[in-house]
Amino acid sequence: MDTVVKMACRQCDSVDRLNVPAKSFEAYAVGGENITMVFPAMLVNDRELLMQAAREMRGAFHWYLCPTCWDGMGEA
C-alpha cells in the first residue's frame, strides 16, 4: 500500500507530493534505515522531500524548498 508524502515549500508555498510504499517510508522515517538503501532508484529531489517530511514527522526542524526554489537559490 502506498502513502502520499506532502511537503510545502518554505519559499513559495507550493506543495509537492510523492507516492511511496508505506512500509518503505516507515522503514526510513521511523526505523532509521539509510534513505539511499530504502529508495536506491529515487531522484535526489524526491529523496530530499522524504528526508524533510521525516524530520517534520519527528518534530525536528525542517526546511523544504521545492526544486524550482532550490535551483533559484543564490541568484540575485
PDB file of N, CA, C and O in Angstrom:
ATOM      1  N   MET A   1       0.843  -1.183   0.000  1.00  0.00           N
ATOM      2  CA  MET A   1       0.000   0.000   0.000  1.00  0.00           C
ATOM      3  C   MET A   1       0.887   1.245   0.000  1.00  0.00           C
ATOM      4  O   MET A   1       1.889   1.314   0.712  1.00  0.00           O
ATOM      5  N   ASP A   2       0.501   2.213  -0.803  1.00  0.00           N
ATOM      6  CA  ASP A   2       1.275   3.450  -0.897  1.00  0.00           C
ATOM      7  C   ASP A   2       0.749   4.504   0.074  1.00  0.00           C
ATOM      8  O   ASP A   2      -0.398   4.468   0.517  1.00  0.00           O
ATOM      9  N   THR A   3       1.633   5.433   0.378  1.00  0.00           N
ATOM     10  CA  THR A   3       1.267   6.603   1.159  1.00  0.00           C
ATOM     11  C   THR A   3       1.687   7.835   0.360  1.00  0.00           C
ATOM     12  O   THR A   3       2.657   7.789  -0.396  1.00  0.00           O
ATOM     13  N   VAL A   4       0.964   8.921   0.529  1.00  0.00           N
ATOM     14  CA  VAL A   4       1.295  10.174  -0.134  1.00  0.00           C
ATOM     15  C   VAL A   4       2.022  11.059   0.872  1.00  0.00           C
ATOM     16  O   VAL A   4       1.477  11.408   1.920  1.00  0.00           O
ATOM     17  N   VAL A   5       3.240  11.412   0.544  1.00  0.00           N
ATOM     18  CA  VAL A   5       4.041  12.293   1.388  1.00  0.00           C
ATOM     19  C   VAL A   5       3.968  13.677   0.764  1.00  0.00           C
ATOM     20  O   VAL A   5       4.251  13.847  -0.422  1.00  0.00           O
ATOM     21  N   LYS A   6       3.583  14.678   1.577  1.00  0.00           N
ATOM     22  CA  LYS A   6       3.432  16.052   1.082  1.00  0.00           C
ATOM     23  C   LYS A   6       4.322  16.994   1.879  1.00  0.00           C
ATOM     24  O   LYS A   6       4.477  16.855   3.092  1.00  0.00           O
ATOM     25  N   MET A   7       4.898  17.946   1.174  1.00  0.00           N
ATOM     26  CA  MET A   7       5.677  18.999   1.822  1.00  0.00           C
ATOM     27  C   MET A   7       5.399  20.318   1.129  1.00  0.00           C
ATOM     28  O   MET A   7       5.336  20.389  -0.099  1.00  0.00           O
ATOM     29  N   ALA A   8       5.232  21.361   1.925  1.00  0.00           N
ATOM     30  CA  ALA A   8       5.045  22.709   1.399  1.00  0.00           C
ATOM     31  C   ALA A   8       6.401  23.406   1.346  1.00  0.00           C
ATOM     32  O   ALA A   8       7.187  23.336   2.291  1.00  0.00           O
ATOM     33  N   CYS A   9       6.659  24.067   0.247  1.00  0.00           N
ATOM     34  CA  CYS A   9       7.900  24.817   0.075  1.00  0.00           C
ATOM     35  C   CYS A   9       7.894  26.018   1.016  1.00  0.00           C
ATOM     36  O   CYS A   9       6.889  26.721   1.125  1.00  0.00           O
ATOM     37  N   ARG A  10       9.003  26.249   1.686  1.00  0.00           N
ATOM     38  CA  ARG A  10       9.117  27.381   2.612  1.00  0.00           C
ATOM     39  C   ARG A  10       9.251  28.717   1.874  1.00  0.00           C
ATOM     40  O   ARG A  10       9.039  29.781   2.456  1.00  0.00           O
ATOM     41  N   GLN A  11       9.599  28.650   0.606  1.00  0.00           N
ATOM     42  CA  GLN A  11       9.815  29.868  -0.163  1.00  0.00           C
ATOM     43  C   GLN A  11       8.551  30.325  -0.897  1.00  0.00           C
ATOM     44  O   GLN A  11       8.178  31.495  -0.819  1.00  0.00           O
ATOM     45  N   CYS A  12       7.895  29.406  -1.606  1.00  0.00           N
ATOM     46  CA  CYS A  12       6.776  29.819  -2.464  1.00  0.00           C
ATOM     47  C   CYS A  12       5.444  29.179  -2.064  1.00  0.00           C
ATOM     48  O   CYS A  12       4.423  29.453  -2.695  1.00  0.00           O
ATOM     49  N   ASP A  13       5.432  28.350  -1.050  1.00  0.00           N
ATOM     50  CA  ASP A  13       4.224  27.695  -0.536  1.00  0.00           C
ATOM     51  C   ASP A  13       3.597  26.684  -1.490  1.00  0.00           C
ATOM     52  O   ASP A  13       2.476  26.237  -1.249  1.00  0.00           O
ATOM     53  N   SER A  14       4.288  26.311  -2.568  1.00  0.00           N
ATOM     54  CA  SER A  14       3.765  25.233  -3.407  1.00  0.00           C
ATOM     55  C   SER A  14       3.854  23.939  -2.602  1.00  0.00           C
ATOM     56  O   SER A  14       4.682  23.819  -1.699  1.00  0.00           O
ATOM     57  N   VAL A  15       3.005  22.983  -2.931  1.00  0.00           N
ATOM     58  CA  VAL A  15       3.013  21.710  -2.219  1.00  0.00           C
ATOM     59  C   VAL A  15       3.414  20.608  -3.191  1.00  0.00           C
ATOM     60  O   VAL A  15       2.782  20.413  -4.229  1.00  0.00           O
ATOM     61  N   ASP A  16       4.469  19.899  -2.835  1.00  0.00           N
ATOM     62  CA  ASP A  16       4.926  18.764  -3.635  1.00  0.00           C
ATOM     63  C   ASP A  16       4.448  17.485  -2.974  1.00  0.00           C
ATOM     64  O   ASP A  16       4.420  17.375  -1.748  1.00  0.00           O
ATOM     65  N   ARG A  17       4.075  16.526  -3.795  1.00  0.00           N
ATOM     66  CA  ARG A  17       3.566  15.242  -3.326  1.00  0.00           C
ATOM     67  C   ARG A  17       4.363  14.122  -3.958  1.00  0.00           C
ATOM     68  O   ARG A  17       4.845  14.231  -5.086  1.00  0.00           O
ATOM     69  N   LEU A  18       4.490  13.040  -3.202  1.00  0.00           N
ATOM     70  CA  LEU A  18       5.212  11.878  -3.688  1.00  0.00           C
ATOM     71  C   LEU A  18       4.537  10.627  -3.151  1.00  0.00           C
ATOM     72  O   LEU A  18       4.321  10.499  -1.946  1.00  0.00           O
ATOM     73  N   ASN A  19       4.206   9.708  -4.043  1.00  0.00           N
ATOM     74  CA  ASN A  19       3.647   8.419  -3.637  1.00  0.00           C
ATOM     75  C   ASN A  19       4.796   7.449  -3.413  1.00  0.00           C
ATOM     76  O   ASN A  19       5.632   7.244  -4.293  1.00  0.00           O
ATOM     77  N   VAL A  20       4.828   6.858  -2.229  1.00  0.00           N
ATOM     78  CA  VAL A  20       5.856   5.866  -1.909  1.00  0.00           C
ATOM     79  C   VAL A  20       5.216   4.704  -1.165  1.00  0.00           C
ATOM     80  O   VAL A  20       4.162   4.870  -0.551  1.00  0.00           O
ATOM     81  N   PRO A  21       5.833   3.535  -1.212  1.00  0.00           N
ATOM     82  CA  PRO A  21       5.320   2.413  -0.424  1.00  0.00           C
ATOM     83  C   PRO A  21       5.358   2.767   1.069  1.00  0.00           C
ATOM     84  O   PRO A  21       6.389   3.200   1.585  1.00  0.00           O
ATOM     85  N   ALA A  22       4.239   2.581   1.744  1.00  0.00           N
ATOM     86  CA  ALA A  22       4.119   2.969   3.157  1.00  0.00           C
ATOM     87  C   ALA A  22       5.175   2.284   4.022  1.00  0.00           C
ATOM     88  O   ALA A  22       5.778   2.927   4.881  1.00  0.00           O
ATOM     89  N   LYS A  23       5.404   0.999   3.808  1.00  0.00           N
ATOM     90  CA  LYS A  23       6.378   0.269   4.634  1.00  0.00           C
ATOM     91  C   LYS A  23       7.802   0.774   4.402  1.00  0.00           C
ATOM     92  O   LYS A  23       8.605   0.824   5.334  1.00  0.00           O
ATOM     93  N   SER A  24       8.108   1.141   3.182  1.00  0.00           N
ATOM     94  CA  SER A  24       9.446   1.666   2.894  1.00  0.00           C
ATOM     95  C   SER A  24       9.645   3.029   3.544  1.00  0.00           C
ATOM     96  O   SER A  24      10.703   3.296   4.114  1.00  0.00           O
ATOM     97  N   PHE A  25       8.638   3.890   3.463  1.00  0.00           N
ATOM     98  CA  PHE A  25       8.755   5.208   4.101  1.00  0.00           C
ATOM     99  C   PHE A  25       8.892   5.048   5.607  1.00  0.00           C
ATOM    100  O   PHE A  25       9.688   5.746   6.235  1.00  0.00           O
ATOM    101  N   GLU A  26       8.126   4.140   6.190  1.00  0.00           N
ATOM    102  CA  GLU A  26       8.217   3.901   7.631  1.00  0.00           C
ATOM    103  C   GLU A  26       9.602   3.369   8.003  1.00  0.00           C
ATOM    104  O   GLU A  26      10.166   3.768   9.022  1.00  0.00           O
ATOM    105  N   ALA A  27      10.147   2.476   7.186  1.00  0.00           N
ATOM    106  CA  ALA A  27      11.484   1.933   7.455  1.00  0.00           C
ATOM    107  C   ALA A  27      12.515   3.048   7.496  1.00  0.00           C
ATOM    108  O   ALA A  27      13.431   3.024   8.318  1.00  0.00           O
ATOM    109  N   TYR A  28      12.368   4.011   6.623  1.00  0.00           N
ATOM    110  CA  TYR A  28      13.295   5.147   6.627  1.00  0.00           C
ATOM    111  C   TYR A  28      12.977   6.126   7.750  1.00  0.00           C
ATOM    112  O   TYR A  28      13.848   6.450   8.557  1.00  0.00           O
ATOM    113  N   ALA A  29      11.728   6.601   7.807  1.00  0.00           N
ATOM    114  CA  ALA A  29      11.352   7.695   8.703  1.00  0.00           C
ATOM    115  C   ALA A  29      11.390   7.295  10.176  1.00  0.00           C
ATOM    116  O   ALA A  29      11.828   8.076  11.021  1.00  0.00           O
ATOM    117  N   VAL A  30      10.941   6.101  10.479  1.00  0.00           N
ATOM    118  CA  VAL A  30      10.850   5.673  11.871  1.00  0.00           C
ATOM    119  C   VAL A  30      11.975   4.702  12.226  1.00  0.00           C
ATOM    120  O   VAL A  30      12.534   4.754  13.322  1.00  0.00           O
ATOM    121  N   GLY A  31      12.290   3.833  11.299  1.00  0.00           N
ATOM    122  CA  GLY A  31      13.275   2.789  11.570  1.00  0.00           C
ATOM    123  C   GLY A  31      14.717   3.203  11.445  1.00  0.00           C
ATOM    124  O   GLY A  31      15.611   2.471  11.870  1.00  0.00           O
ATOM    125  N   GLY A  32      14.965   4.364  10.868  1.00  0.00           N
ATOM    126  CA  GLY A  32      16.325   4.870  10.761  1.00  0.00           C
ATOM    127  C   GLY A  32      17.158   4.245   9.655  1.00  0.00           C
ATOM    128  O   GLY A  32      18.382   4.375   9.652  1.00  0.00           O
ATOM    129  N   GLU A  33      16.513   3.573   8.724  1.00  0.00           N
ATOM    130  CA  GLU A  33      17.252   2.998   7.600  1.00  0.00           C
ATOM    131  C   GLU A  33      17.838   4.106   6.731  1.00  0.00           C
ATOM    132  O   GLU A  33      17.313   5.219   6.706  1.00  0.00           O
ATOM    133  N   ASN A  34      18.910   3.811   6.027  1.00  0.00           N
ATOM    134  CA  ASN A  34      19.533   4.765   5.120  1.00  0.00           C
ATOM    135  C   ASN A  34      18.613   4.972   3.913  1.00  0.00           C
ATOM    136  O   ASN A  34      18.182   4.009   3.279  1.00  0.00           O
ATOM    137  N   ILE A  35      18.319   6.224   3.608  1.00  0.00           N
ATOM    138  CA  ILE A  35      17.360   6.527   2.543  1.00  0.00           C
ATOM    139  C   ILE A  35      17.815   6.001   1.184  1.00  0.00           C
ATOM    140  O   ILE A  35      16.980   5.578   0.384  1.00  0.00           O
ATOM    141  N   THR A  36      19.100   6.017   0.910  1.00  0.00           N
ATOM    142  CA  THR A  36      19.567   5.514  -0.384  1.00  0.00           C
ATOM    143  C   THR A  36      19.486   3.991  -0.468  1.00  0.00           C
ATOM    144  O   THR A  36      19.446   3.432  -1.563  1.00  0.00           O
ATOM    145  N   MET A  37      19.464   3.328   0.672  1.00  0.00           N
ATOM    146  CA  MET A  37      19.282   1.873   0.681  1.00  0.00           C
ATOM    147  C   MET A  37      17.804   1.516   0.518  1.00  0.00           C
ATOM    148  O   MET A  37      17.476   0.524  -0.133  1.00  0.00           O
ATOM    149  N   VAL A  38      16.920   2.312   1.098  1.00  0.00           N
ATOM    150  CA  VAL A  38      15.483   2.042   1.020  1.00  0.00           C
ATOM    151  C   VAL A  38      14.932   2.441  -0.347  1.00  0.00           C
ATOM    152  O   VAL A  38      14.069   1.756  -0.895  1.00  0.00           O
ATOM    153  N   PHE A  39      15.428   3.543  -0.893  1.00  0.00           N
ATOM    154  CA  PHE A  39      14.953   4.061  -2.178  1.00  0.00           C
ATOM    155  C   PHE A  39      16.141   4.277  -3.125  1.00  0.00           C
ATOM    156  O   PHE A  39      16.463   5.422  -3.444  1.00  0.00           O
ATOM    157  N   PRO A  40      16.794   3.208  -3.578  1.00  0.00           N
ATOM    158  CA  PRO A  40      18.021   3.371  -4.364  1.00  0.00           C
ATOM    159  C   PRO A  40      17.831   4.038  -5.725  1.00  0.00           C
ATOM    160  O   PRO A  40      18.760   4.680  -6.216  1.00  0.00           O
ATOM    161  N   ALA A  41      16.675   3.910  -6.342  1.00  0.00           N
ATOM    162  CA  ALA A  41      16.471   4.478  -7.678  1.00  0.00           C
ATOM    163  C   ALA A  41      15.790   5.846  -7.649  1.00  0.00           C
ATOM    164  O   ALA A  41      15.518   6.425  -8.700  1.00  0.00           O
ATOM    165  N   MET A  42      15.518   6.357  -6.468  1.00  0.00           N
ATOM    166  CA  MET A  42      14.778   7.611  -6.343  1.00  0.00           C
ATOM    167  C   MET A  42      15.643   8.810  -6.714  1.00  0.00           C
ATOM    168  O   MET A  42      16.837   8.845  -6.417  1.00  0.00           O
ATOM    169  N   LEU A  43      15.032   9.779  -7.358  1.00  0.00           N
ATOM    170  CA  LEU A  43      15.728  11.016  -7.718  1.00  0.00           C
ATOM    171  C   LEU A  43      16.097  11.816  -6.471  1.00  0.00           C
ATOM    172  O   LEU A  43      15.431  11.717  -5.440  1.00  0.00           O
ATOM    173  N   VAL A  44      17.147  12.596  -6.572  1.00  0.00           N
ATOM    174  CA  VAL A  44      17.637  13.388  -5.445  1.00  0.00           C
ATOM    175  C   VAL A  44      16.552  14.314  -4.895  1.00  0.00           C
ATOM    176  O   VAL A  44      16.382  14.409  -3.679  1.00  0.00           O
ATOM    177  N   ASN A  45      15.816  14.998  -5.774  1.00  0.00           N
ATOM    178  CA  ASN A  45      14.764  15.912  -5.312  1.00  0.00           C
ATOM    179  C   ASN A  45      13.691  15.178  -4.518  1.00  0.00           C
ATOM    180  O   ASN A  45      13.175  15.704  -3.532  1.00  0.00           O
ATOM    181  N   ASP A  46      13.357  13.972  -4.942  1.00  0.00           N
ATOM    182  CA  ASP A  46      12.341  13.193  -4.230  1.00  0.00           C
ATOM    183  C   ASP A  46      12.868  12.714  -2.876  1.00  0.00           C
ATOM    184  O   ASP A  46      12.130  12.697  -1.891  1.00  0.00           O
ATOM    185  N   ARG A  47      14.136  12.328  -2.831  1.00  0.00           N
ATOM    186  CA  ARG A  47      14.713  11.931  -1.542  1.00  0.00           C
ATOM    187  C   ARG A  47      14.737  13.109  -0.572  1.00  0.00           C
ATOM    188  O   ARG A  47      14.499  12.936   0.623  1.00  0.00           O
ATOM    189  N   GLU A  48      15.021  14.292  -1.078  1.00  0.00           N
ATOM    190  CA  GLU A  48      15.024  15.481  -0.219  1.00  0.00           C
ATOM    191  C   GLU A  48      13.637  15.716   0.377  1.00  0.00           C
ATOM    192  O   GLU A  48      13.511  16.037   1.559  1.00  0.00           O
ATOM    193  N   LEU A  49      12.604  15.557  -0.440  1.00  0.00           N
ATOM    194  CA  LEU A  49      11.235  15.700   0.057  1.00  0.00           C
ATOM    195  C   LEU A  49      10.984  14.701   1.187  1.00  0.00           C
ATOM    196  O   LEU A  49      10.433  15.068   2.225  1.00  0.00           O
ATOM    197  N   LEU A  50      11.381  13.448   0.995  1.00  0.00           N
ATOM    198  CA  LEU A  50      11.174  12.431   2.029  1.00  0.00           C
ATOM    199  C   LEU A  50      11.978  12.725   3.291  1.00  0.00           C
ATOM    200  O   LEU A  50      11.481  12.539   4.402  1.00  0.00           O
ATOM    201  N   MET A  51      13.204  13.178   3.125  1.00  0.00           N
ATOM    202  CA  MET A  51      14.024  13.483   4.305  1.00  0.00           C
ATOM    203  C   MET A  51      13.400  14.595   5.133  1.00  0.00           C
ATOM    204  O   MET A  51      13.334  14.496   6.358  1.00  0.00           O
ATOM    205  N   GLN A  52      12.942  15.651   4.474  1.00  0.00           N
ATOM    206  CA  GLN A  52      12.336  16.762   5.201  1.00  0.00           C
ATOM    207  C   GLN A  52      10.991  16.369   5.812  1.00  0.00           C
ATOM    208  O   GLN A  52      10.661  16.814   6.911  1.00  0.00           O
ATOM    209  N   ALA A  53      10.213  15.542   5.114  1.00  0.00           N
ATOM    210  CA  ALA A  53       8.943  15.063   5.653  1.00  0.00           C
ATOM    211  C   ALA A  53       9.169  14.210   6.896  1.00  0.00           C
ATOM    212  O   ALA A  53       8.414  14.308   7.864  1.00  0.00           O
ATOM    213  N   ALA A  54      10.198  13.382   6.874  1.00  0.00           N
ATOM    214  CA  ALA A  54      10.505  12.554   8.044  1.00  0.00           C
ATOM    215  C   ALA A  54      10.932  13.421   9.222  1.00  0.00           C
ATOM    216  O   ALA A  54      10.547  13.156  10.360  1.00  0.00           O
ATOM    217  N   ARG A  55      11.718  14.447   8.957  1.00  0.00           N
ATOM    218  CA  ARG A  55      12.125  15.371  10.030  1.00  0.00           C
ATOM    219  C   ARG A  55      10.902  16.055  10.623  1.00  0.00           C
ATOM    220  O   ARG A  55      10.778  16.169  11.843  1.00  0.00           O
ATOM    221  N   GLU A  56      10.002  16.510   9.763  1.00  0.00           N
ATOM    222  CA  GLU A  56       8.779  17.160  10.238  1.00  0.00           C
ATOM    223  C   GLU A  56       7.954  16.178  11.076  1.00  0.00           C
ATOM    224  O   GLU A  56       7.421  16.550  12.121  1.00  0.00           O
ATOM    225  N   MET A  57       7.851  14.941  10.623  1.00  0.00           N
ATOM    226  CA  MET A  57       7.079  13.922  11.321  1.00  0.00           C
ATOM    227  C   MET A  57       7.634  13.665  12.726  1.00  0.00           C
ATOM    228  O   MET A  57       6.873  13.394  13.655  1.00  0.00           O
ATOM    229  N   ARG A  58       8.955  13.749  12.878  1.00  0.00           N
ATOM    230  CA  ARG A  58       9.595  13.529  14.183  1.00  0.00           C
ATOM    231  C   ARG A  58       9.603  14.784  15.048  1.00  0.00           C
ATOM    232  O   ARG A  58      10.075  14.753  16.184  1.00  0.00           O
ATOM    233  N   GLY A  59       9.079  15.894  14.512  1.00  0.00           N
ATOM    234  CA  GLY A  59       9.052  17.142  15.269  1.00  0.00           C
ATOM    235  C   GLY A  59      10.359  17.902  15.224  1.00  0.00           C
ATOM    236  O   GLY A  59      10.563  18.828  16.009  1.00  0.00           O
ATOM    237  N   ALA A  60      11.247  17.527  14.321  1.00  0.00           N
ATOM    238  CA  ALA A  60      12.536  18.186  14.188  1.00  0.00           C
ATOM    239  C   ALA A  60      12.433  19.357  13.204  1.00  0.00           C
ATOM    240  O   ALA A  60      11.489  19.446  12.419  1.00  0.00           O
ATOM    241  N   PHE A  61      13.416  20.241  13.266  1.00  0.00           N
ATOM    242  CA  PHE A  61      13.452  21.359  12.341  1.00  0.00           C
ATOM    243  C   PHE A  61      13.568  20.833  10.913  1.00  0.00           C
ATOM    244  O   PHE A  61      14.351  19.921  10.645  1.00  0.00           O
ATOM    245  N   HIS A  62      12.809  21.394  10.022  1.00  0.00           N
ATOM    246  CA  HIS A  62      12.875  21.005   8.617  1.00  0.00           C
ATOM    247  C   HIS A  62      12.798  22.259   7.759  1.00  0.00           C
ATOM    248  O   HIS A  62      12.205  23.265   8.151  1.00  0.00           O
ATOM    249  N   TRP A  63      13.399  22.183   6.600  1.00  0.00           N
ATOM    250  CA  TRP A  63      13.392  23.320   5.688  1.00  0.00           C
ATOM    251  C   TRP A  63      13.321  22.784   4.267  1.00  0.00           C
ATOM    252  O   TRP A  63      14.346  22.550   3.626  1.00  0.00           O
ATOM    253  N   TYR A  64      12.105  22.594   3.784  1.00  0.00           N
ATOM    254  CA  TYR A  64      11.933  22.060   2.445  1.00  0.00           C
ATOM    255  C   TYR A  64      11.789  23.185   1.440  1.00  0.00           C
ATOM    256  O   TYR A  64      10.993  24.103   1.638  1.00  0.00           O
ATOM    257  N   LEU A  65      12.552  23.118   0.366  1.00  0.00           N
ATOM    258  CA  LEU A  65      12.405  24.015  -0.774  1.00  0.00           C
ATOM    259  C   LEU A  65      12.069  23.158  -1.984  1.00  0.00           C
ATOM    260  O   LEU A  65      12.700  22.126  -2.213  1.00  0.00           O
ATOM    261  N   CYS A  66      11.077  23.583  -2.759  1.00  0.00           N
ATOM    262  CA  CYS A  66      10.728  22.856  -3.979  1.00  0.00           C
ATOM    263  C   CYS A  66      11.913  22.938  -4.946  1.00  0.00           C
ATOM    264  O   CYS A  66      12.775  23.804  -4.796  1.00  0.00           O
ATOM    265  N   PRO A  67      11.958  22.058  -5.921  1.00  0.00           N
ATOM    266  CA  PRO A  67      13.087  22.074  -6.859  1.00  0.00           C
ATOM    267  C   PRO A  67      13.271  23.432  -7.562  1.00  0.00           C
ATOM    268  O   PRO A  67      14.405  23.844  -7.807  1.00  0.00           O
ATOM    269  N   THR A  68      12.193  24.115  -7.882  1.00  0.00           N
ATOM    270  CA  THR A  68      12.300  25.415  -8.554  1.00  0.00           C
ATOM    271  C   THR A  68      12.973  26.438  -7.652  1.00  0.00           C
ATOM    272  O   THR A  68      13.870  27.157  -8.092  1.00  0.00           O
ATOM    273  N   CYS A  69      12.549  26.512  -6.393  1.00  0.00           N
ATOM    274  CA  CYS A  69      13.151  27.467  -5.449  1.00  0.00           C
ATOM    275  C   CYS A  69      14.585  27.067  -5.115  1.00  0.00           C
ATOM    276  O   CYS A  69      15.461  27.922  -4.983  1.00  0.00           O
ATOM    277  N   TRP A  70      14.819  25.760  -4.979  1.00  0.00           N
ATOM    278  CA  TRP A  70      16.182  25.285  -4.698  1.00  0.00           C
ATOM    279  C   TRP A  70      17.122  25.693  -5.818  1.00  0.00           C
ATOM    280  O   TRP A  70      18.227  26.173  -5.563  1.00  0.00           O
ATOM    281  N   ASP A  71      16.682  25.501  -7.068  1.00  0.00           N
ATOM    282  CA  ASP A  71      17.522  25.858  -8.209  1.00  0.00           C
ATOM    283  C   ASP A  71      17.780  27.359  -8.275  1.00  0.00           C
ATOM    284  O   ASP A  71      18.806  27.792  -8.800  1.00  0.00           O
ATOM    285  N   GLY A  72      16.838  28.164  -7.736  1.00  0.00           N
ATOM    286  CA  GLY A  72      16.980  29.606  -7.762  1.00  0.00           C
ATOM    287  C   GLY A  72      17.803  30.171  -6.612  1.00  0.00           C
ATOM    288  O   GLY A  72      18.076  31.371  -6.587  1.00  0.00           O
ATOM    289  N   MET A  73      18.202  29.338  -5.668  1.00  0.00           N
ATOM    290  CA  MET A  73      18.998  29.819  -4.527  1.00  0.00           C
ATOM    291  C   MET A  73      20.320  30.392  -5.046  1.00  0.00           C
ATOM    292  O   MET A  73      20.963  29.810  -5.919  1.00  0.00           O
ATOM    293  N   GLY A  74      20.696  31.499  -4.512  1.00  0.00           N
ATOM    294  CA  GLY A  74      21.952  32.103  -4.887  1.00  0.00           C
ATOM    295  C   GLY A  74      21.858  33.060  -6.064  1.00  0.00           C
ATOM    296  O   GLY A  74      22.823  33.753  -6.389  1.00  0.00           O
ATOM    297  N   GLU A  75      20.692  33.098  -6.702  1.00  0.00           N
ATOM    298  CA  GLU A  75      20.522  34.046  -7.796  1.00  0.00           C
ATOM    299  C   GLU A  75      20.094  35.383  -7.224  1.00  0.00           C
ATOM    300  O   GLU A  75      19.244  35.442  -6.335  1.00  0.00           O
ATOM    301  N   ALA A  76      20.663  36.425  -7.717  1.00  0.00           N
ATOM    302  CA  ALA A  76      20.341  37.765  -7.199  1.00  0.00           C
ATOM    303  C   ALA A  76      19.201  38.388  -7.942  1.00  0.00           C
ATOM    304  O   ALA A  76      18.805  39.511  -7.633  1.00  0.00           O
TER     305      ALA A  76
END
